[in-house]
Amino acid sequence: MFSDKTILITGGTGSFGHNFTRRVLNEFNPKKLIIYSRDEYKQYVMQREFEEFEGKLRFFLGDVRDEGRLYRAFDGVDIVIHAAAIKQVPAAEYNPIEAVKTNINGAENIINAAIDKGVEKIIALSTDKAVNPVNLYGATKLVSDKLFVAGNAYTGNKDTLFSVVRYGNVAGSRGSIIPFFKSLLNNGDMKLPITDRRMTRFWITLDEAVDLVIKAIGEAKGGELYVRKCPSFKVTDLAKALHGDCIFEDIGIRPGEKLHEVMITEEDSRTTYEYDDHYIIYPDLDWWKKSNRNGGVKVVDRFRYASNKNKEWLTVDKLKVLLDNIKVVY
């Protein structure tokens, strides 16, 4: 799948980029892997971390807002994974135009450059926040998802394919709840702030997120939106798993925060199919060829994939085991 291919990752210095890069360089034999991002210091740090792959790994300074730079970067590229985004919810709320420029205009730039430069396949990373969005970050990612799916209708005689992979907060990732709780406990604070005791979330690791992207690269025919099946957990159970004697402090749901994570809505169920370890939402558009659908079982009408309506749940004891194997990023 990756043999003799040139792969580019936008926002490649992030946690996903690090994991994907190491996996691909260790397990496959790409011709070249390019990290495209705007922070030269993070590129310098990553370059030193991956010194053993010096002959395969390249670093390209640039911003997804800069269409001309993308055209240069995409020259000779076969596969693009689009991970760059303004993701921090409060930052997007306070700087809405900046979020639009990166998350929406940047998506348009990538689509244009990919088609004109003959990129074979583009996988865009999405988020649960794009589903029935209640904050600007989610709204911009919803638009981005729609742009990438619709991009397949504008390829003309090119073979470029666009698909999307959606998942929620990765366990242990920077800014997520696990490092936040751990930092409080490490400082001796036994009182953990709980926004709502009913709150639930999906559990997905970075390796599982990378697995889903690799699957999409290998299988997608353009227009699919992949959602991995994940177990759910109660936020209160996570707190107990981190420290059984912790005390809950009810602080109320923050602006832009949801009580439960939702990956697939009732409206999407009309074109959603279930597979062994994932779901795929297929396009409901005139240009989509139904013959491109690869197996799967149609979900029931009004199916909704949400963290509070899941079949698989993590207990406190199971969470303790999983937490032992999670690398926390502060």
Summary of the structure (lengths in Angstrom):
residues: 330
radius of gyration: 19.8
end to end distance: 33.6
largest distance: 62.5
contacts: 1077
relative contact order: 0.11
helix: 40%
strand: 20%
